[in-house]
Amino acid sequence: MNTSPANTETTTAPNPTTSPVAFVAIDWADQKHDMVLLPAGSQTKEPITVEHTPEALSDWVAQLYRRFPEGKIAVIREQSRGALLYALLPHERLELYPINPKTSAKFREAFYSSGAKDDPLDADLMLDILLHHRDRLKAWQPDDAITRQLQLLVEARRRFVADQVRLTNRLRSTLKSYFPQAVDLAGENLSSPMACALVQKWPTLEAAQKTRPHLLRKFYYGHQCRSEDLIQQRLQLLARAKPLTTDAPVVTAQSLLAQCIARELATLPAILAEFDHRIARLFAQHADYAIWDSFPGAGPALAPRLAAAWGSQRDRFPDNQAMSCYSGIAPVKAASGKSVWIHMRWACPKFVRQTFYEMAQASLAFCAWAQCYLQQQIERGKGRHAAIRALAFKWQRIMWRCWQNHTPYDDAEYVASLKRNGSALYARLSAAPAQAKCE
C-alpha cells in the first residue's frame, strides 16, 4: 500500500498567524514510540519514549496539556493512518502533520550517507522538517465520519478481492501439479462455490473416477449447472482421464493443500457479500451519494470508491490537477538537458489510481463520448492502458466540477457543452453510430 501523506484523509495548509506552543516529532513503532519535544522559543530538545499502550499514550497527552494549557501543539509523524493516529485523533489541540516515510528517509540520507538508521535520530530529523519547513507541510484534517468509515471499508473489501485472486491462482497451480483435469471439471471460475465444493469432495482423480456418474450429475445440478451437453462433456473427460502422476507422496500432499485452499476460498463470497451490504448501506447515507452514483459505469462497486477517493473536504483539491497528480493519473514530465520524456506516475496511492482507471474502463459500456475519446487517443499512438488513463484524466476534470458544484453528472448536458464549444470530440461523436464500440 502506498504510504504517501494523507492517503485518504484531507489536509489543509497551516495558518501562519498561529504559532504552536510546542513541537513534537514521533518515530512510531509497534511497541514504543521515540519522540522529541521542543517547546516554542526553546533551544533544548527533550527526547521522550512512550510505550504503545492506550494508557501510556493517554498519560503522555495529559502531561502535554498540563504543561501547555493553551495553544496548538504541532506533531509530525510518518503516514496518515494507524493505531497511533487513531489514538491522537480525538485530541483537538494536537495539530498533526503526516509525512511520507520516503520524505524522512531521503532527508536522513542527505545527512547520513552511510545509511545509519536509528529511531531517536529519525525523530530528531523529522523535528527539523517540522521546524524549518512547516509552511510546506499540510495539517491533517479528517473527513466526516461516514466518509472515513467508507474509505476503510472499500479498501478492506479490495484486499479480500485480492485474497480471492491470489487463492484462485494458487488453487489452479496446485491442481495442475497433480490433478489438471479438475480445472475443466470445476469450470472456468475456480473461486465459485461449485469449484470449491468439487475440490473438497473429490480432491484426486482417483476419488472422482470412483464416483458414480449419477452422483456427479446430481452434484452439478445442485450447483446450478444444468446444461446436459456440458455435464456430458465433463463426464466423458473424467472417464478417459489419465493421472498426471501416481507418486503417492505428491498426490497426498498436494490434494490436502488443494482442499485447504478451496476451503479458505469458499469463505470469501460470504465475506464480500457482507462488505457489499455494509458499503451500500453506508454509501446511501453519504452527503455526495447523488454525485458519485450519477457517473456512468460507477455502479455499486465503484461509486463508493469514488466517494472515498475524493473525500468530503472540498478544499483538499483546489483544482482538478491536484487530484490527477495525487492519484497518479496525470503523467510525469521529466527533463534533463535537451531530453524530455513523459512517463507514468508511480509515487501515488495505488488503490486510488486503480479506482479511477477502473471507473474510466467501466464507463465505456455506458458512455458514447467516452468510447470516441478512447478511440481518439489510440489513433494518436497511445497504448490502450495509456488511453484509458487519459480518459480517466478527463473524467477527473468532470468529477471535480460536479463535486465542487454539488451537482450530479448529466451526460446530455456535457455533450451539449461539447457542441457549444465546437469540440472535435463532439464532431466525432455525431458521426459515430450510437452503439459504436472502440475496441
C-alpha positions in Angstrom: 0.0 0.0 0.0 1.2 3.5 -0.9 2.2 5.5 2.1 2.1 9.0 0.7 0.9 11.6 3.1 -2.9 11.9 3.7 -3.5 8.7 1.8 -7.2 9.0 2.5 -7.7 12.0 4.9 -7.8 15.6 3.9 -5.1 18.2 4.6 -5.0 21.9 4.9 -2.1 24.4 4.9 -1.0 25.6 8.3 -2.2 29.1 9.4 0.8 31.3 9.5 -0.9 33.6 12.0 -1.0 30.9 14.7 2.2 29.6 16.2 2.3 26.3 18.1 3.3 26.4 21.7 5.3 23.2 21.2 6.7 20.9 18.5 6.8 17.1 18.7 8.3 14.6 16.3 7.3 11.0 16.6 9.1 8.0 15.1 6.4 5.4 15.7 6.8 1.7 16.2 4.7 -1.3 17.2 5.9 -1.5 20.8 7.1 2.0 21.6 7.4 5.5 20.1 10.6 7.6 20.2 9.7 11.3 20.4 11.4 14.6 20.5 9.7 17.6 22.2 10.8 21.2 21.7 8.8 24.0 23.5 8.3 27.1 21.4 11.2 29.6 21.9 13.4 27.0 23.5 16.7 25.6 22.1 16.6 22.4 24.2 15.2 19.3 22.6 13.7 16.8 25.0 13.8 13.1 24.0 10.9 11.0 25.1 9.9 7.3 24.8 6.3 6.3 25.2 5.0 2.8 25.3 2.4 1.9 22.7 -0.5 1.3 25.0 -3.7 3.3 25.3 -2.9 4.2 28.9 0.6 5.4 28.2 -0.5 7.5 25.2 -3.3 9.0 27.2 -1.0 9.9 30.1 1.5 11.5 27.7 -1.2 13.7 26.1 -2.4 14.7 29.5 1.1 15.7 30.6 1.4 17.8 27.4 -1.9 19.5 28.2 -0.9 20.3 31.7 2.5 21.7 30.6 1.0 23.6 27.7 -2.5 24.6 28.9 -3.2 26.8 25.9 -2.4 26.8 22.1 -1.8 24.2 19.5 0.9 21.5 19.7 2.4 20.6 16.3 3.0 16.9 15.9 4.8 15.4 12.9 4.8 11.7 12.2 5.0 9.3 9.2 1.9 8.1 7.5 -1.7 9.3 7.9 -3.2 6.1 9.3 -2.6 3.6 12.0 -3.2 3.0 15.7 -1.1 5.9 16.8 -3.0 8.4 14.6 -6.4 7.0 15.8 -5.2 7.4 19.4 -4.2 11.1 18.8 -7.2 12.0 16.7 -9.7 12.9 19.5 -7.3 15.5 20.9 -8.2 18.7 19.1 -5.2 20.7 20.3 -2.8 18.4 18.6 -2.1 19.7 15.1 -1.0 16.6 13.2 1.4 16.7 10.2 1.7 13.3 8.5 4.5 12.9 6.0 5.5 10.3 3.5 8.1 7.9 5.0 10.2 8.5 1.9 10.5 12.1 2.8 12.1 11.4 6.1 14.2 8.6 4.5 15.6 11.0 1.9 16.2 13.6 4.5 18.2 11.1 6.6 20.2 10.0 3.5 21.1 13.7 2.8 22.9 14.0 6.2 23.9 10.4 6.9 25.1 8.9 3.6 26.4 5.8 5.4 22.8 4.6 5.7 22.8 4.6 9.5 19.3 4.5 10.9 18.1 5.0 14.5 14.6 5.7 15.8 15.7 8.7 18.0 17.7 10.0 15.2 14.7 9.8 12.8 12.6 11.7 15.3 15.2 14.4 15.6 15.4 14.8 11.8 11.6 14.9 11.5 11.5 17.7 14.1 13.9 19.7 11.9 11.5 19.2 9.0 8.6 20.5 11.1 10.6 23.5 12.4 12.1 24.7 9.1 9.5 23.5 6.5 6.2 23.7 8.3 5.0 26.2 5.6 5.4 23.3 3.0 3.5 20.8 5.1 -0.2 20.3 5.4 -2.0 19.8 8.7 -4.2 16.7 8.8 -7.9 17.3 8.8 -10.3 14.3 9.0 -13.1 13.8 6.5 -16.6 13.3 8.0 -17.3 10.1 9.9 -19.3 8.4 7.1 -16.5 9.1 4.5 -13.7 7.8 6.8 -15.7 4.7 7.5 -16.4 4.2 3.8 -12.7 4.7 3.0 -11.7 1.9 5.4 -14.5 -0.4 4.2 -13.8 -0.1 0.4 -10.1 -0.7 0.9 -10.7 -3.7 3.2 -13.0 -5.1 0.6 -10.4 -4.7 -2.1 -7.9 -6.6 0.0 -10.4 -9.5 0.2 -10.8 -9.4 -3.5 -7.0 -9.6 -3.9 -7.0 -12.6 -1.5 -9.6 -14.2 -3.7 -7.5 -13.7 -6.8 -4.4 -14.9 -5.0 -6.0 -18.1 -3.6 -7.7 -18.8 -7.0 -4.3 -18.7 -8.8 -2.7 -20.8 -6.1 -5.5 -23.4 -6.3 -5.1 -23.5 -10.1 -1.4 -24.0 -9.8 -1.8 -26.8 -7.2 -4.4 -28.7 -9.2 -2.2 -28.5 -12.3 0.6 -30.1 -10.4 -1.2 -33.4 -9.8 -4.9 -33.3 -11.0 -5.1 -30.9 -14.0 -8.5 -32.4 -15.1 -10.1 -30.8 -12.1 -9.7 -27.3 -13.7 -12.0 -28.4 -16.5 -14.3 -30.3 -14.2 -14.8 -27.3 -12.0 -15.4 -24.8 -14.7 -13.5 -21.6 -15.6 -14.1 -19.9 -12.3 -12.2 -21.7 -9.7 -13.4 -19.3 -7.0 -17.0 -20.3 -7.5 -18.9 -22.3 -4.8 -19.1 -25.2 -7.2 -15.4 -25.4 -7.9 -14.5 -25.1 -4.2 -17.1 -27.9 -3.3 -15.8 -30.2 -6.1 -12.2 -29.9 -4.9 -13.1 -30.6 -1.3 -15.4 -33.5 -2.2 -13.1 -35.1 -4.8 -9.6 -33.9 -4.3 -7.9 -36.5 -6.5 -8.6 -38.0 -9.9 -8.9 -41.5 -8.3 -11.7 -40.2 -6.0 -13.6 -38.6 -8.8 -13.4 -41.6 -11.1 -14.7 -43.9 -8.3 -17.8 -41.8 -8.1 -20.9 -43.0 -10.0 -22.0 -40.7 -12.9 -25.5 -40.1 -11.4 -23.9 -38.7 -8.3 -21.7 -36.3 -10.3 -24.7 -35.3 -12.3 -26.6 -34.6 -9.1 -23.6 -32.5 -7.8 -23.7 -30.3 -10.9 -27.4 -29.9 -10.8 -27.2 -28.9 -7.2 -24.7 -26.1 -8.1 -26.9 -24.7 -10.9 -25.0 -26.4 -13.7 -27.8 -27.9 -15.7 -26.5 -27.9 -19.3 -26.8 -31.5 -20.4 -24.1 -31.1 -23.1 -21.7 -29.6 -20.6 -22.3 -32.2 -18.0 -21.9 -35.0 -20.5 -18.6 -33.4 -21.7 -17.3 -33.4 -18.2 -18.3 -37.0 -17.5 -16.6 -38.1 -20.7 -13.5 -36.2 -19.8 -13.4 -37.9 -16.4 -14.0 -41.3 -17.9 -11.0 -41.1 -20.2 -8.7 -39.1 -17.9 -5.2 -40.4 -17.1 -3.4 -39.4 -13.9 -0.6 -36.9 -14.3 1.3 -38.7 -11.6 0.8 -41.7 -9.4 3.5 -40.8 -6.9 1.7 -41.2 -3.6 3.6 -38.5 -1.6 2.9 -35.9 -4.3 -0.8 -36.7 -4.7 -1.4 -37.0 -0.9 0.4 -33.7 -0.1 -1.0 -31.7 -3.0 -4.6 -32.9 -2.6 -4.5 -31.8 1.1 -3.2 -28.4 0.0 -5.9 -28.1 -2.7 -8.6 -29.0 -0.2 -7.4 -26.4 2.3 -7.1 -23.7 -0.3 -10.6 -24.5 -1.6 -12.0 -24.4 2.0 -10.4 -20.9 2.6 -11.6 -19.7 -0.8 -15.1 -20.9 -0.2 -15.5 -18.4 2.8 -14.7 -15.3 0.7 -18.0 -14.9 -1.2 -19.9 -14.5 2.1 -17.3 -12.0 3.4 -17.5 -10.0 0.2 -21.3 -10.0 0.3 -21.2 -8.7 3.9 -18.8 -5.9 2.9 -21.0 -5.1 -0.1 -24.1 -4.8 2.1 -22.3 -2.6 4.7 -20.8 -0.4 2.0 -24.1 0.0 0.1 -26.0 0.9 3.3 -23.3 3.4 4.4 -22.9 4.9 0.9 -26.6 5.6 0.8 -26.2 7.9 3.8 -23.3 9.8 2.2 -23.8 13.5 1.5 -22.4 13.2 -2.0 -24.3 10.0 -2.9 -26.2 11.5 -5.7 -23.0 12.9 -7.3 -21.0 9.7 -7.4 -23.9 7.5 -8.2 -24.6 9.6 -11.3 -21.5 8.7 -13.2 -21.9 6.1 -16.0 -20.3 2.8 -15.1 -19.7 3.6 -11.4 -22.3 1.3 -10.1 -22.5 -0.2 -6.5 -18.8 -1.1 -6.5 -17.1 2.0 -7.9 -19.4 4.8 -6.8 -18.5 4.3 -3.1 -14.8 4.1 -4.1 -15.1 7.5 -5.9 -16.7 9.0 -2.7 -13.8 7.6 -0.7 -11.2 8.9 -3.0 -12.4 12.5 -3.2 -13.4 12.7 0.4 -15.7 15.3 2.0 -13.4 18.3 2.2 -13.7 20.4 -1.0 -10.6 22.5 -0.2 -8.3 19.4 -0.3 -8.2 19.5 -4.1 -8.3 23.2 -5.1 -8.3 22.2 -8.8 -8.7 19.0 -10.9 -5.0 18.9 -11.5 -4.4 18.4 -7.8 -6.4 15.1 -7.8 -4.9 14.0 -11.1 -1.4 14.3 -9.6 -2.3 12.9 -6.2 -4.0 9.8 -7.7 -1.2 9.1 -10.3 -3.5 9.5 -13.3 -1.6 12.6 -14.5 1.7 11.6 -16.2 5.1 12.9 -15.1 7.2 15.1 -17.3 11.0 14.6 -16.9 13.5 16.8 -18.5 17.3 16.8 -18.4 19.3 19.0 -20.8 17.8 18.6 -24.2 16.0 15.4 -23.3 12.3 15.5 -22.4 10.2 12.4 -21.7 6.8 11.6 -20.3 6.2 8.6 -18.1 3.6 7.1 -15.8 3.4 8.4 -12.2 4.5 5.7 -9.8 4.6 7.6 -6.4 0.8 7.6 -5.7 -1.8 5.7 -3.7 -2.2 2.7 -6.0 -5.8 1.9 -4.8 -6.9 5.4 -5.7 -5.3 5.3 -9.1 -6.9 1.9 -9.8 -10.3 3.3 -8.8 -10.2 5.9 -11.5 -8.7 3.6 -14.1 -11.5 1.0 -13.4 -14.2 3.7 -13.5 -12.9 5.0 -16.9 -12.9 1.5 -18.2 -16.4 0.8 -16.9 -17.7 4.0 -18.5 -17.0 2.7 -22.0 -20.0 0.4 -21.8 -22.4 3.3 -21.0 -21.0 6.5 -22.4 -20.7 7.1 -26.2 -18.4 10.1 -25.9 -16.0 8.1 -23.7 -15.8 5.4 -26.4 -15.0 8.0 -29.0 -12.4 9.7 -26.8 -10.6 6.4 -26.2 -10.5 5.7 -29.9 -9.2 9.2 -30.5 -6.3 8.6 -28.0 -5.5 5.2 -29.6 -5.3 6.8 -33.0 -2.8 9.3 -31.7 -0.5 6.5 -30.9 -1.2 5.7 -27.2 -1.5 2.1 -26.0 -4.8 1.0 -24.6 -3.7 1.4 -20.9 -2.4 4.9 -21.5 -5.5 5.8 -23.4 -7.7 4.6 -20.5 -5.6 6.7 -18.1 -6.2 9.7 -20.5 -9.9 9.0 -20.3 -9.7 8.8 -16.5 -7.9 12.2 -16.5 -10.8 13.7 -18.5 -13.3 12.1 -16.1 -11.5 13.6 -13.1 -11.9 17.1 -14.6 -15.6 16.5 -14.9 -15.9 14.9 -11.5 -14.1 17.8 -9.8 -16.5 20.3 -11.3 -19.6 18.2 -10.2 -18.0 17.8 -6.8 -17.3 21.4 -6.3 -20.8 22.5 -7.5 -22.6 19.7 -5.6 -24.4 18.6 -8.8 -24.7 15.1 -10.2 -23.3 14.4 -13.6 -25.6 14.8 -16.6 -24.4 13.2 -19.8 -26.7 15.1 -22.1 -25.6 18.4 -20.5 -21.9 17.5 -21.0 -22.5 16.5 -24.7 -24.3 19.8 -25.2 -21.3 21.7 -23.8 -19.0 19.8 -26.2 -21.3 21.0 -29.0 -21.3 24.7 -27.8 -17.5 24.7 -27.6 -17.2 23.2 -31.1 -15.2 20.3 -29.8 -13.6 17.8 -32.2 -14.8 15.1 -29.9 -18.4 16.2 -30.5 -17.9 16.1 -34.2 -16.6 12.6 -33.9 -19.4 11.6 -31.6 -22.0 12.9 -34.1 -20.5 10.9 -36.9 -20.3 7.7 -35.0 -23.1 5.2 -34.6 -24.7 5.3 -31.2 -23.8 1.8 -30.4 -20.2 2.0 -31.8 -17.5 0.4 -29.7 -13.9 1.4 -29.9 -12.3 -1.9 -29.1 
